[in-house]
Amino acid sequence: MGVVSRVHRPSAVRREQRAVRSVIGLALVCATAAAVLTGCSMQEAICGGGEYPVVGVGGTGSACVPNGEEPPGGYTRYPAGKVPEHVDDEWDTYWRTHTVDKDGHTVELPEGR
């Protein structure tokens, strides 16, 4: 019968494997901390990548339009500087009670609308 031999890994290889695992672990911890500290993980975007939000003319409806395309009928772009970016941000909340009328003016909606 043959001799059973053990395969020994050199200690340098084991140290390198531990170092790689440590670096990966540290990177995951840093990425998680950055997401929590910046609020990225807690804010849902109004539109997906490659889209921009539009508001319904005369109402509180909104939609997302692919970049480079014009808003569909019945919708218009939000006024500059008043574009909601995340759910429940300042402008998302504002546009729940305001709209853009057919003449392009920002108006407050009557209560209950």
C-alpha positions as CSV (number, residue, x, y, z in Angstrom):
1,M,0.0,0.0,0.0
2,G,1.0,3.5,-0.6
3,V,2.0,6.0,2.0
4,V,-0.6,8.6,2.8
5,S,1.0,12.0,2.9
6,R,-0.4,15.2,4.3
7,V,-0.5,18.3,2.3
8,H,0.8,21.2,4.4
9,R,0.2,24.7,3.3
10,P,3.0,27.0,4.0
11,S,2.2,29.5,6.7
12,A,2.7,32.4,4.3
13,V,-0.2,31.2,2.2
14,R,-2.5,31.0,5.3
15,R,-1.4,34.5,6.3
16,E,-2.2,35.8,2.8
17,Q,-5.7,34.2,2.9
18,R,-6.4,35.7,6.3
19,A,-5.2,39.1,5.0
20,V,-7.5,38.9,2.0
21,R,-10.5,38.0,4.2
22,S,-9.7,40.9,6.5
23,V,-9.5,43.4,3.6
24,I,-12.8,42.2,2.2
25,G,-14.4,42.4,5.7
26,L,-13.1,45.9,6.2
27,A,-14.4,47.0,2.8
28,L,-17.9,45.7,3.6
29,V,-17.9,47.4,7.0
30,C,-16.8,50.7,5.4
31,A,-19.4,50.5,2.6
32,T,-22.2,49.8,5.2
33,A,-21.1,52.7,7.4
34,A,-21.0,55.1,4.5
35,A,-24.5,54.1,3.4
36,V,-25.9,54.5,6.9
37,L,-24.1,57.9,7.5
38,T,-25.1,59.4,4.2
39,G,-28.7,58.1,4.4
40,C,-28.4,56.4,1.1
41,S,-29.9,53.2,2.3
42,M,-32.9,55.0,3.8
43,Q,-34.0,57.2,0.9
44,E,-35.9,55.9,-2.0
45,A,-35.3,57.8,-5.3
46,I,-38.4,59.3,-7.0
47,C,-37.2,58.0,-10.4
48,G,-34.8,55.4,-11.5
49,G,-31.5,56.0,-13.2
50,G,-31.8,57.5,-16.6
51,E,-35.2,59.1,-15.8
52,Y,-36.5,62.5,-14.5
53,P,-39.7,63.3,-12.6
54,V,-42.6,65.3,-14.1
55,V,-45.7,66.7,-12.5
56,G,-49.3,66.4,-13.7
57,V,-50.7,69.7,-14.9
58,G,-53.4,70.8,-12.5
59,G,-53.1,67.9,-10.1
60,T,-50.8,66.0,-7.7
61,G,-50.0,63.2,-10.1
62,S,-46.4,62.6,-11.2
63,A,-44.5,60.3,-13.5
64,C,-40.9,59.4,-14.5
65,V,-39.8,60.1,-18.1
66,P,-36.6,58.7,-19.8
67,N,-33.9,61.3,-20.0
68,G,-33.9,63.0,-23.4
69,E,-37.7,62.6,-23.9
70,E,-40.3,65.3,-23.5
71,P,-43.1,64.8,-20.8
72,P,-46.2,63.1,-22.1
73,G,-49.4,65.1,-22.6
74,G,-50.9,66.3,-19.3
75,Y,-47.5,66.5,-17.6
76,T,-44.8,69.1,-17.4
77,R,-41.3,69.5,-15.9
78,Y,-41.0,70.6,-12.3
79,P,-39.8,74.2,-12.0
80,A,-36.0,74.5,-11.7
81,G,-34.8,74.1,-8.1
82,K,-38.1,72.5,-7.0
83,V,-37.6,69.0,-8.3
84,P,-38.2,66.1,-5.9
85,E,-35.3,63.7,-5.7
86,H,-36.3,61.3,-2.9
87,V,-39.5,60.1,-1.4
88,D,-40.6,62.4,1.4
89,D,-37.9,65.0,0.7
90,E,-38.7,68.7,0.9
91,W,-40.0,69.0,-2.7
92,D,-41.8,65.7,-2.7
93,T,-43.8,66.9,0.3
94,Y,-44.3,70.3,-1.2
95,W,-45.8,69.0,-4.4
96,R,-48.4,67.0,-2.5
97,T,-50.3,70.3,-1.9
98,H,-49.1,72.3,-5.0
99,T,-49.2,71.8,-8.7
100,V,-48.4,73.6,-12.0
101,D,-51.4,75.1,-13.8
102,K,-51.9,75.1,-17.5
103,D,-50.1,78.5,-17.8
104,G,-47.0,77.1,-16.0
105,H,-47.6,78.8,-12.7
106,T,-47.1,77.1,-9.4
107,V,-50.4,77.1,-7.5
108,E,-51.6,75.7,-4.2
109,L,-54.2,73.0,-4.5
110,P,-57.6,73.4,-2.8
111,E,-57.8,71.3,0.3
112,G,-59.1,67.7,-0.2
113,R,-57.8,67.5,-3.8
